[in-house]
Amino acid sequence: MKKNYTISIPVRSFWTIWLPAAVLLMGVGVIAGVFVVDRLVMPNLPGISNKGVLSAPDLSNLSYREARRKLYEVGLRSTVEEREYSELVPEDGILSQRPAAGTKVKKGRHIVLVLSKGPEVDTIPDVRGLTERQARKKLREKGFGSVEPHKAYDEEVPKDRVAETEPGAGTVISRELAVNLTVSRGPKPTHSEVPNIIGELLSEAKLKIEESDLATGRIQYRQTSTSRPGTVISQSPAPGSSVPLESSVDIIVAGSR
């Protein structure tokens, strides 16, 4: 007698395990099939192998601009993946490409490039006497992108001109390191004008006083219903007063209501 066999799958397992697994396997199969046809089968079929398919050109020893032009001429595009230091390849030169030269690729595809940043070390140029903007530009042209300026009084260097750099001009350092710029504030004065700090938060008021080469003096708190707590409601000396350098400015601050 012929026997019939059946496989019983619980409904819950079917919907939560077996069906998702089957769909996943079908998806993987479709992707694998497309890859095989696109990369292996189609390029080798007679009459199709040369249709829209070409060899990736060799971009070594070219500048980025030259490489882009060469890729454009054959119908390919470029994508810069990263930049790395190199002692052998000039800045913006091609260090590597992906796919490699000679690889079969379709027109319109992107060639991924790694560009040179040039040597890691360089010599700090002499930027003394330049404006901060001019100095930044000159340093940037040499590859020093991290510039940290600060101002200081100088009896000889005109106001708003660079007095010195740290490290000094002629020093050979890594271009990753920061270069400190000292920008002249001109000759040190004997007096300073008291800034207007009424209505400022205490932290901002202190900063303004410091920037005026004055010192924060006595701080008092006073209850008031008209000013926001934490803001300055009175100061002494008065705003606009001319006082000796490093004089103290007393502050009255609005307390909590």
Secondary structure in CASP SS format (residue, H / E / C, confidence):
PFRMAT SS
TARGET T0000
AUTHOR 0000-0000-0000
METHOD secondary structure of the structure
MODEL  1
M C 1.00
K C 1.00
K C 1.00
N C 1.00
Y C 1.00
T C 1.00
I C 1.00
S C 1.00
I C 1.00
P C 1.00
V H 1.00
R H 1.00
S H 1.00
F H 1.00
W H 1.00
T H 1.00
I H 1.00
W H 1.00
L H 1.00
P H 1.00
A H 1.00
A H 1.00
V H 1.00
L H 1.00
L H 1.00
M H 1.00
G H 1.00
V H 1.00
G H 1.00
V H 1.00
I H 1.00
A H 1.00
G H 1.00
V H 1.00
F H 1.00
V H 1.00
V H 1.00
D H 1.00
R H 1.00
L H 1.00
V H 1.00
M H 1.00
P H 1.00
N H 1.00
L C 1.00
P C 1.00
G C 1.00
I C 1.00
S C 1.00
N C 1.00
K C 1.00
G C 1.00
V E 1.00
L E 1.00
S E 1.00
A C 1.00
P C 1.00
D C 1.00
L C 1.00
S C 1.00
N C 1.00
L C 1.00
S E 1.00
Y H 1.00
R H 1.00
E H 1.00
A H 1.00
R H 1.00
R H 1.00
K H 1.00
L H 1.00
Y H 1.00
E H 1.00
V C 1.00
G C 1.00
L C 1.00
R E 1.00
S E 1.00
T E 1.00
V E 1.00
E E 1.00
E E 1.00
R E 1.00
E E 1.00
Y C 1.00
S C 1.00
E C 1.00
L C 1.00
V C 1.00
P C 1.00
E C 1.00
D C 1.00
G E 1.00
I E 1.00
L E 1.00
S E 1.00
Q E 1.00
R E 1.00
P C 1.00
A C 1.00
A C 1.00
G C 1.00
T C 1.00
K E 1.00
V E 1.00
K E 1.00
K C 1.00
G C 1.00
R C 1.00
H E 1.00
I E 1.00
V E 1.00
L E 1.00
V E 1.00
L E 1.00
S E 1.00
K C 1.00
G C 1.00
P C 1.00
E C 1.00
V E 1.00
D E 1.00
T E 1.00
I C 1.00
P C 1.00
D C 1.00
V C 1.00
R C 1.00
G C 1.00
L C 1.00
T E 1.00
E H 1.00
R H 1.00
Q H 1.00
A H 1.00
R H 1.00
K H 1.00
K H 1.00
L H 1.00
R H 1.00
E H 1.00
K C 1.00
G C 1.00
F C 1.00
G C 1.00
S C 1.00
V E 1.00
E E 1.00
P E 1.00
H E 1.00
K E 1.00
A E 1.00
Y C 1.00
D C 1.00
E C 1.00
E C 1.00
V C 1.00
P C 1.00
K C 1.00
D C 1.00
R E 1.00
V E 1.00
A E 1.00
E E 1.00
T E 1.00
E E 1.00
P C 1.00
G C 1.00
A C 1.00
G C 1.00
T C 1.00
V E 1.00
I E 1.00
S E 1.00
R C 1.00
E C 1.00
L C 1.00
A C 1.00
V E 1.00
N E 1.00
L E 1.00
T E 1.00
V E 1.00
S E 1.00
R C 1.00
G C 1.00
P C 1.00
K C 1.00
P C 1.00
T C 1.00
H E 1.00
S E 1.00
E E 1.00
V C 1.00
P C 1.00
N C 1.00
I C 1.00
I C 1.00
G C 1.00
E C 1.00
L E 1.00
L H 1.00
S H 1.00
E H 1.00
A H 1.00
K H 1.00
L H 1.00
K H 1.00
I H 1.00
E H 1.00
E H 1.00
S C 1.00
D C 1.00
L C 1.00
A E 1.00
T E 1.00
G E 1.00
R E 1.00
I E 1.00
Q E 1.00
Y E 1.00
R E 1.00
Q C 1.00
T C 1.00
S C 1.00
T C 1.00
S C 1.00
R C 1.00
P C 1.00
G C 1.00
T E 1.00
V E 1.00
I E 1.00
S E 1.00
Q E 1.00
S E 1.00
P C 1.00
A C 1.00
P C 1.00
G C 1.00
S C 1.00
S E 1.00
V E 1.00
P E 1.00
L C 1.00
E C 1.00
S C 1.00
S E 1.00
V E 1.00
D E 1.00
I E 1.00
I E 1.00
V E 1.00
A E 1.00
G C 1.00
S C 1.00
R C 1.00
END
